[in-house]
Amino acid sequence: METRRGLKLNIGIIHPDLGIGGAERLIVDAAVQLASHGHNVHIFTAHHDKSRCFEETLTGTFPVTVYGSFLPRHFFQHFHALCAYLRCIFVALCMLFMWKSFDVVLVDQVSIVIPLMKLKRSSKVVFYCHFPDLLLAQHTTSLRRVYRKPIDFIEEVTTGMADLILVNSNFTAATFAKTFKHLDSQSVRPAVLYPAVNVEQFNEPDALKLNFLSINRYERKKNIDLAISAFSMLCKDETNVLQGHDLADATLTIAGGFDRRLRENVEYLEELKALADREGVSGRVKFITSCSTSERNAFLSECLCVLYTPKDEHFGIVPLEAMAAHKPVIACNSGGPVETIKDGITGFLCDPNPEAFSLAMSKLIGEPQLALNMRREARRHVEKSFSTKIFGQNLNQYLVDIVREKSD
């Protein structure tokens, strides 16, 4: 059906767990933007906790249907990947037998459902690959390697069956090519679709506090230890005192996704608290778990800058949110942040060690004009290249093109 804005599509989206995180943020943005282009959008998932989700999933802009929430997420803290596969397969089967065909099915994260979705030949299947799962999984023991071998094989084969593959950065695109070596590089070539941020939700901050902010899920791979160690080093650096900067009021706020169902979240939070205590800054480090969007925006408004600590992060939505909120970002000089942060202009790209991060933090304190210029450039940069409007236009064009290609 054609509308004034072009082709009107019925779009189904499959996402494993519609909680709070970068992948979930992208899916919600995709649904909102596609609906704004006149499409009928429906998200299907295995879990949607209305007390721990993005607000847009509750507004009725698009329906969210849950299938398989009774299925386990793990067996005694093991077999997480297998359980995720089973839950998504259940979601896909319910879609197949209980719903009419969709023009496009956008599959997120778990590729095993792609061949199931292609059983209805009237549907085109688009897969969004945040990062090859086989690289994220641990292969540390013989048992794990045996367990992961069929899963890794299935991931590669089913990923290649999508009609279109989208990835979140050039870094991920390069990793994709190196990882899935058995896929024909000529016929299976992913397109880059950067995630985005809604810049309109952030107002220009009125007053700044000598506060540093870290936003990340409580997972060890997020390397939040680095933020605590760098902050401790900054507070102990006598050169800041000699230059007239009293750091007695300096604080570090660590906020992010926290799920009590996940043992790693619980354990890592305790590890971080113990580290802050050993470093002598426990009284100046505040831990916030699962803050709402409005709370996160308030933290962003008040902080001096954001510390983004993951190394080799495949993209990272937090730097975009920070820059949209007029805040410079100090991040590791690898992965997605290299593509989103303009070093020395909208923030600093540093070696992943406390010394480098502490030096960058000290520079922002000691050069107020530099910090002011970075705030202005950060917002301008995101508006130009990473707004949800730009993201929506690009995604819409990809989906419309793939459907029109089917009808030609």
Helices and strands as residue ranges (DSSP letters): E 2-3, E 6-7, E 10-15, H 22-36, E 40-45, G 55-58, E 64-66, H 80-98, E 104-108, G 111-113, H 114-117, E 124-129, H 133-136, H 142-159, E 164-167, H 170-179, E 191-192, G 199-201, E 211-215, G 220-222, H 225-236, H 238-242, E 251-256, H 263-278, G 282-284, E 285-289, H 293-302, E 305-308, H 318-324, E 329-332, H 337-340, E 347-350, H 354-366, H 368-385, H 388-407
